[in-house]
């Protein structure tokens, strides 16, 4: 077997591997004997088919299979032996010629691989990246506080519609009459609420139920029918408001604080306001952390200045996707792919040099946090720990979800490691300015 490496412009190399009969003959013979043992050909007992017939039927395919396998294994062995770091995978080259497996004895296989660029990153406190922290403004505070208190409030009757009240209504279209129907304005946009603003108990208005609730499940709930019964119902209804109720915030007394904060960490209104700001800050920190990661990513990619084998990577993407995307389609999104591919390559560098590891316990904790967030979305803010642990195991058992958990934890640790080497300046910005920065990136 002969292997020749040809380095090409653009950061890729070819491996020309010549495989002779002495290289593959033994494996071919072994495979043919196996075919003979399993062959079920009329007129011959199992295992007694003449080898000549077996070779005639399967010989060409077996030679092709075994010679390619020998060449492919040799390519990877060569890269390992020569300690050549490569990107993506080794793929068949466009320069591959044809084969005559019927009559030929020696075959040349041509493979291509992308050469991994060397990373030279000397990070010091002269490298500066800004951490943009979102300022908690009055509107954020008031909205969060209102939503928090809403959990402990109660519905009370009110005279007229002002914003996001809950309405008791009667719907009538001549064919059907729905008494005690519920219309919740809180789930509507400001534009959708407009026709209701200022209305009082006893007021009537014409509505199109299909426009009022575009979601069929919501429409069925309002009309108190099954979803498959909606078809044929005339959507134009006369709506009479029979009740207007709104959430009243609880009285901030000792009973409320004991109920809302059983741990006793908040006992008065000042403490409540502090708690609100701290909770908002936690949520905003996730946004700031994410933006900082993107900024750090772009800074490191630019500083590293790696020359990636772009044309090879495009061919590699085309090959591994087995023609699902055309080269033109790959080219459209290639810049974004290259940025993420380069960032992942840099992360691997830091994981190795900084000896970064993620333990199973850390992955379980992250999966539990993800499960807790999902439960909270469905109205279970305090799911039992054993339930969270069970769902965490399911998340990690799923190949894709488990991989994302580990990738996120590795990325977080890489960012923390790099932060310790550079100068990070914190800057307080408004939510609007933060949104503009995020949009630019």
Order of alpha helices (4+ residues) and beta strands (2+ residues): beta-beta-alpha-alpha-beta-beta-beta-alpha-beta-beta-beta-alpha-beta-alpha-alpha-beta-alpha-alpha-alpha-alpha-alpha-alpha-alpha-alpha-beta-alpha
